[in-house]
Amino acid sequence: MKDMDAEGYTTEDGRKIGGVLMEMRNITLRFGGVVAIEDISFDIREGEIRAIIGPNGAGKSSMLNVISGFYNPQEGEVWYKGAKRPQMKPYQVAQQGIARTFQNIALFEGMSVLDNVMTGRIRQMSAGLFAQALWKGRAEAEETANRAVVEKVIDFLEIQHIRKTPVGRLPYGLKKRVELARALAAEPSILLLDEPMAGMNVEEKEDMSRFILDVNDEFGTTIALIEHDMGVVMDLSDRVVVMDYGKKIGDGSPDEVRKNQAVIDAYLGVAHD
């Protein structure tokens, strides 16, 4: 990785990463007397894959919940696209172009894959209930346009063969892919992935890794992810921020983080030297 400046940086493989898209400034989050996040600052740059790692209980999911609006920190500021973000509810954050997947799959089990992915287009749907019931005029045009986006995502993630299958009948790995499809259907500026490889076998991890790279490359989507598989993190990420007991103990390229003694002691261990 070359030196960063206000305009961005160039990766070792020649990819151009843009300027700061989101910045977390001195974030502190408490639950009663428990400090989940303590005075953490880092940024996410346009077009990069940014990993957040650390041992269990480090505060990673709490940080993702701050980014997505599920939690509002007691101290610190979230800046997005150059402006300070006020306290927001999750749906308002989604309207700004931030989509996410969840550590525990959150899909509608009785609905088909197609209908689940269509729910990712909710913020692009403005026709009223009456117009949708009649399915005329704007409502018809709106659904046709949204379905075209959804079909493109389904093709991209290679799940055409299960598009009409109820999600509840799918194996775990495909459910994770459907959840990714739903998030992508929202056409986000930032895609948040909470442990996208959790519970997957080697083949499923390879497929998901390929899709994450393709999403970043072909759609230009900025990605922030939490992941425990260090092989995946080091292969996919442009930069890595490391948390431990709610504090930041490392931040940099995968190589820099791998050599950081504080990170080795707290999380990676000697096997990853």
Secondary structure by P-SEA (a helix, b strand, c coil): cccccccccccccccccccccccccbbbbbccccccccccccccccccbbbbbbccccaaaaaaaaaaccccccbbbbbccccccccccaaaaaaaccccccccccccccccaaaaaaaaacccccccaaaaaaccaaaaaaaaaaaaaaaaaaaaaccccccccccccccaaaaaaaaaaaaaaacccbbbbccccccccaaaaaaaaaaaaaaaaccbbbbbbcccaaaaaaacccbbbbbccccccccccaaaaaacaaaaacccccccc
